[in-house]
Amino acid sequence: ADIQARAEGLEIVGIWHSHPDHPAQPSETDRAAAWEGWSYVIVEVTAHGVAALRSWRLEGQPFVEEPVSSS
């Protein structure tokens, strides 16, 4: 995806993933793999469906929550 994005003059600015039965906030595993400045959209999924969708950006050590808009 990175090679194709660069070939098209685009830049990857983040990723998304799900947390089944866990909150939509970064885990220690997420922190260990995170790149500063990227957005990490996390979807909390339960047996009843999507419970939450939140976005985070690593700024130094802490993650900072970013606003998410459906528009």
MDTraj code that builds the backbone (N, CA, C; nanometers):
import mdtraj as md
import numpy as np

residues = "ALA ASP ILE GLN ALA ARG ALA GLU GLY LEU GLU ILE VAL GLY ILE TRP HIS SER HIS PRO ASP HIS PRO ALA GLN PRO SER GLU THR ASP ARG ALA ALA ALA TRP GLU GLY TRP SER TYR VAL ILE VAL GLU VAL THR ALA HIS GLY VAL ALA ALA LEU ARG SER TRP ARG LEU GLU GLY GLN PRO PHE VAL GLU GLU PRO VAL SER SER SER".split()
xyz = np.array([
    [0.0832, -0.1195, 0.0000],
    [0.0000, 0.0000, 0.0000],
    [0.0875, 0.1256, 0.0000],
    [0.1979, 0.1218, 0.0767],
    [0.2864, 0.2377, 0.0836],
    [0.3479, 0.2684, -0.0527],
    [0.3933, 0.1655, -0.1233],
    [0.4546, 0.1848, -0.2552],
    [0.3532, 0.2423, -0.3536],
    [0.2319, 0.1869, -0.3539],
    [0.1287, 0.2363, -0.4442],
    [0.0898, 0.3797, -0.4101],
    [0.0759, 0.4105, -0.2819],
    [0.0405, 0.5468, -0.2405],
    [0.1463, 0.6457, -0.2880],
    [0.2721, 0.6137, -0.2659],
    [0.3799, 0.7035, -0.3098],
    [0.3801, 0.7215, -0.4604],
    [0.3550, 0.6134, -0.5352],
    [0.3510, 0.6205, -0.6812],
    [0.2398, 0.7132, -0.7289],
    [0.1342, 0.7242, -0.6498],
    [0.0214, 0.8101, -0.6847],
    [0.0308, 0.9480, -0.6199],
    [0.1442, 0.9764, -0.5552],
    [0.1629, 1.1062, -0.4907],
    [0.0865, 1.1220, -0.3610],
    [0.0507, 1.0095, -0.3006],
    [-0.0247, 1.0119, -0.1751],
    [0.0654, 0.9729, -0.0594],
    [0.0189, 0.9996, 0.0603],
    [0.0932, 0.9652, 0.1812],
    [0.0003, 0.8948, 0.2792],
    [0.0461, 0.7848, 0.3353],
    [-0.0318, 0.7165, 0.4383],
    [-0.0157, 0.7948, 0.5682],
    [-0.1269, 0.8286, 0.6309],
    [-0.1221, 0.9116, 0.7521],
    [-0.1748, 0.8386, 0.8749],
    [-0.2127, 0.7115, 0.8578],
    [-0.2622, 0.6375, 0.9726],
    [-0.3143, 0.5012, 0.9330],
    [-0.3623, 0.4304, 1.0332],
    [-0.4194, 0.2973, 1.0130],
    [-0.5414, 0.2824, 1.1038],
    [-0.6186, 0.1796, 1.0795],
    [-0.7295, 0.1486, 1.1686],
    [-0.7240, 0.0005, 1.2017],
    [-0.7807, -0.0335, 1.3146],
    [-0.7932, -0.1729, 1.3538],
    [-0.9026, -0.1850, 1.4586],
    [-0.9417, -0.3080, 1.4874],
    [-1.0486, -0.3294, 1.5838],
    [-0.9947, -0.3868, 1.7135],
    [-1.0698, -0.3617, 1.8196],
    [-1.0446, -0.4201, 1.9510],
    [-1.1692, -0.4986, 1.9896],
    [-1.1736, -0.6280, 1.9578],
    [-1.2900, -0.7071, 1.9982],
    [-1.3005, -0.7167, 2.1508],
    [-1.4136, -0.6761, 2.2020],
    [-1.4432, -0.6829, 2.3459],
    [-1.3440, -0.6061, 2.4331],
    [-1.2852, -0.5019, 2.3773],
    [-1.1955, -0.4131, 2.4529],
    [-1.2226, -0.2690, 2.4105],
    [-1.1943, -0.1721, 2.4963],
    [-1.2231, -0.0321, 2.4646],
    [-1.1487, 0.0177, 2.3400],
    [-1.2069, 0.1170, 2.2756],
    [-1.1474, 0.1795, 2.1573],
    [-1.0423, 0.2816, 2.2000],
    [-0.9425, 0.2335, 2.2701],
    [-0.8304, 0.3176, 2.3110],
    [-0.7026, 0.2363, 2.2964],
    [-0.5894, 0.3025, 2.2753],
    [-0.4654, 0.2300, 2.2487],
    [-0.4240, 0.1382, 2.3639],
    [-0.3808, 0.0199, 2.3273],
    [-0.3284, -0.0762, 2.4244],
    [-0.1767, -0.0610, 2.4319],
    [-0.1145, -0.1331, 2.5219],
    [0.0320, -0.1317, 2.5282],
    [0.0923, -0.1908, 2.4007],
    [0.0257, -0.2897, 2.3423],
    [0.0712, -0.3453, 2.2143],
    [0.0644, -0.2394, 2.1050],
    [-0.0437, -0.1615, 2.1033],
    [-0.0565, -0.0519, 2.0065],
    [0.0568, 0.0487, 2.0251],
    [0.0852, 0.0836, 2.1490],
    [0.1891, 0.1825, 2.1786],
    [0.3256, 0.1338, 2.1293],
    [0.3543, 0.0064, 2.1495],
    [0.4845, -0.0484, 2.1108],
    [0.5058, -0.0428, 1.9595],
    [0.3968, -0.0500, 1.8822],
    [0.4084, -0.0522, 1.7366],
    [0.3779, 0.0830, 1.6715],
    [0.3381, 0.1825, 1.7495],
    [0.2912, 0.3098, 1.6949],
    [0.4051, 0.3966, 1.6421],
    [0.3721, 0.4727, 1.5387],
    [0.4635, 0.5718, 1.4822],
    [0.4110, 0.7101, 1.5182],
    [0.4976, 0.7935, 1.5667],
    [0.4584, 0.9290, 1.6048],
    [0.4045, 1.0042, 1.4834],
    [0.2956, 1.0769, 1.5059],
    [0.2360, 1.1577, 1.4014],
    [0.1290, 1.0877, 1.3189],
    [0.1203, 0.9563, 1.3264],
    [0.0167, 0.8833, 1.2528],
    [-0.1116, 0.8810, 1.3340],
    [-0.2240, 0.8709, 1.2648],
    [-0.3535, 0.8545, 1.3297],
    [-0.3838, 0.7060, 1.3412],
    [-0.4371, 0.6673, 1.4561],
    [-0.4736, 0.5276, 1.4824],
    [-0.6224, 0.5241, 1.5172],
    [-0.7024, 0.4847, 1.4196],
    [-0.8461, 0.4726, 1.4399],
    [-0.8715, 0.3329, 1.4959],
    [-0.9389, 0.3275, 1.6101],
    [-0.9654, 0.2006, 1.6769],
    [-1.1161, 0.1830, 1.6917],
    [-1.1641, 0.0678, 1.6488],
    [-1.3059, 0.0349, 1.6563],
    [-1.3257, -0.0682, 1.7666],
    [-1.4106, -0.0354, 1.8628],
    [-1.4473, -0.1306, 1.9681],
    [-1.5644, -0.2144, 1.9185],
    [-1.5447, -0.3451, 1.9118],
    [-1.6472, -0.4357, 1.8612],
    [-1.6896, -0.5300, 1.9734],
    [-1.8207, -0.5412, 1.9945],
    [-1.8753, -0.6325, 2.0946],
    [-1.9658, -0.7340, 2.0242],
    [-2.0217, -0.8234, 2.0997],
    [-2.1150, -0.9210, 2.0434],
    [-2.2369, -0.8525, 1.9814],
    [-2.2635, -0.7274, 2.0204],
    [-2.3785, -0.6522, 1.9706],
    [-2.3433, -0.5620, 1.8531],
    [-2.2164, -0.5609, 1.8114],
    [-2.1748, -0.4767, 1.6989],
    [-2.0715, -0.3737, 1.7415],
    [-2.0615, -0.2675, 1.6632],
    [-1.9651, -0.1613, 1.6917],
    [-2.0149, -0.0796, 1.8108],
    [-1.9320, -0.0704, 1.9136],
    [-1.9686, 0.0043, 2.0340],
    [-1.9077, 0.1436, 2.0336],
    [-1.7922, 0.1598, 1.9677],
    [-1.7261, 0.2904, 1.9662],
    [-1.6237, 0.2948, 1.8540],
    [-1.5992, 0.4144, 1.8031],
    [-1.4942, 0.4392, 1.7060],
    [-1.4231, 0.5659, 1.7502],
    [-1.2933, 0.5544, 1.7785],
    [-1.2157, 0.6685, 1.8273],
    [-1.0823, 0.6736, 1.7536],
    [-1.0240, 0.7920, 1.7452],
    [-0.8953, 0.8086, 1.6775],
    [-0.7940, 0.8696, 1.7728],
    [-0.6705, 0.8224, 1.7601],
    [-0.5631, 0.8639, 1.8491],
    [-0.4380, 0.8962, 1.7681],
    [-0.3568, 0.9885, 1.8178],
    [-0.2290, 1.0235, 1.7563],
    [-0.1237, 1.0196, 1.8659],
    [-0.0118, 0.9535, 1.8358],
    [0.0982, 0.9464, 1.9313],
    [0.1767, 1.0766, 1.9236],
    [0.1846, 1.1459, 2.0361],
    [0.2607, 1.2713, 2.0460],
    [0.3538, 1.2592, 2.1648],
    [0.4782, 1.2197, 2.1394],
    [0.5697, 1.1902, 2.2486],
    [0.5305, 1.0562, 2.3077],
    [0.5172, 1.0484, 2.4370],
    [0.4756, 0.9232, 2.5003],
    [0.3240, 0.9054, 2.5024],
    [0.2496, 1.0104, 2.5304],
    [0.1051, 0.9864, 2.5400],
    [0.0379, 0.9847, 2.4028],
    [-0.0708, 0.9091, 2.3939],
    [-0.1607, 0.9208, 2.2798],
    [-0.2575, 1.0353, 2.3115],
    [-0.2898, 1.1121, 2.2097],
    [-0.3856, 1.2213, 2.2224],
    [-0.5053, 1.1875, 2.1354],
    [-0.6238, 1.1956, 2.1931],
    [-0.7437, 1.1637, 2.1147],
    [-0.7717, 1.2737, 2.0131],
    [-0.8092, 1.2301, 1.8927],
    [-0.8446, 1.3220, 1.7847],
    [-0.9954, 1.3178, 1.7621],
    [-1.0533, 1.4281, 1.7200],
    [-1.1964, 1.4248, 1.6900],
    [-1.2241, 1.3391, 1.5665],
    [-1.3377, 1.2705, 1.5664],
    [-1.3816, 1.1892, 1.4530],
    [-1.5158, 1.2439, 1.4082],
    [-1.5296, 1.2672, 1.2785],
    [-1.6531, 1.3201, 1.2236],
    [-1.7050, 1.2256, 1.1165],
    [-1.8344, 1.2105, 1.1086],
    [-1.8937, 1.1238, 1.0063],
    [-1.9189, 1.1986, 0.8766],
    [-1.8922, 1.3272, 0.8730],
    [-1.9181, 1.4027, 0.7501],
    [-1.7940, 1.4232, 0.6684],
])
top = md.Topology()
chain = top.add_chain()
for i, resn in enumerate(residues, 1):
    res = top.add_residue(resn, chain, resSeq=i)
    for name in ("N", "CA", "C"):
        top.add_atom(name, md.element.get_by_symbol(name[0]), res)
traj = md.Trajectory(xyz[None], top)
